[in-house]
């Protein structure tokens, strides 16, 4: 006789689709953040190096002074 129960579909292997990793947009954002952080650190280290060179040469007015509003 004919079996009227629903057939089970064969399982399709989804191992390559199941765990795909981060999306390209996420990777782009992470890359831009890393570049920005690297740039910020390079600027700060350069500034600190200039101040250290100034102090080591014996000067006393090396640090930039950010004065308030002058009236």
C-alpha positions in Angstrom: 0.0 0.0 0.0 0.9 3.6 -0.4 2.2 5.4 2.6 0.4 8.7 3.1 2.7 10.1 5.8 4.7 13.2 4.8 8.1 12.5 3.6 11.1 14.0 5.4 13.2 16.1 3.2 16.9 15.1 3.2 18.9 17.4 5.3 21.0 19.8 3.4 24.4 20.4 4.9 24.6 24.0 5.9 27.9 23.9 7.7 29.4 26.6 5.4 26.3 28.8 5.8 25.7 28.3 9.5 28.7 30.1 10.9 29.7 32.8 8.4 31.4 35.3 10.6 31.0 39.1 10.8 29.4 41.0 8.0 31.5 43.2 5.7 30.0 46.4 7.2 31.1 45.3 10.7 34.6 44.6 9.4 34.8 48.0 7.7 33.7 49.8 10.9 36.2 47.9 12.9 38.9 48.7 10.4 38.1 52.5 10.3 38.1 52.6 14.2 41.5 50.9 14.3 42.9 53.3 11.8 41.5 56.3 13.7 42.8 55.0 17.0 46.3 54.4 15.5 46.3 58.0 14.0 45.3 59.5 17.4 48.0 57.6 19.2 50.6 58.6 16.7 49.7 62.3 17.0 49.8 62.1 20.9 53.1 60.2 20.9 54.7 62.8 18.5 53.5 65.6 20.7 54.8 64.0 23.9 58.2 63.4 22.1 58.5 67.0 21.2 57.8 68.1 24.8 60.4 65.6 26.0 63.0 66.8 23.5 62.4 70.3 24.6 62.8 69.5 28.3 65.9 67.5 27.6 67.5 70.4 25.8 67.1 72.5 29.0 64.3 74.8 28.1 61.7 75.7 30.7 58.7 76.8 28.5 58.1 73.6 26.6 54.5 72.7 27.4 51.9 74.5 25.3 49.7 76.7 27.4 46.1 76.9 26.5 45.1 80.2 27.9 41.6 81.3 28.6 39.8 84.2 27.0 41.9 87.3 27.2 40.0 90.6 27.7 
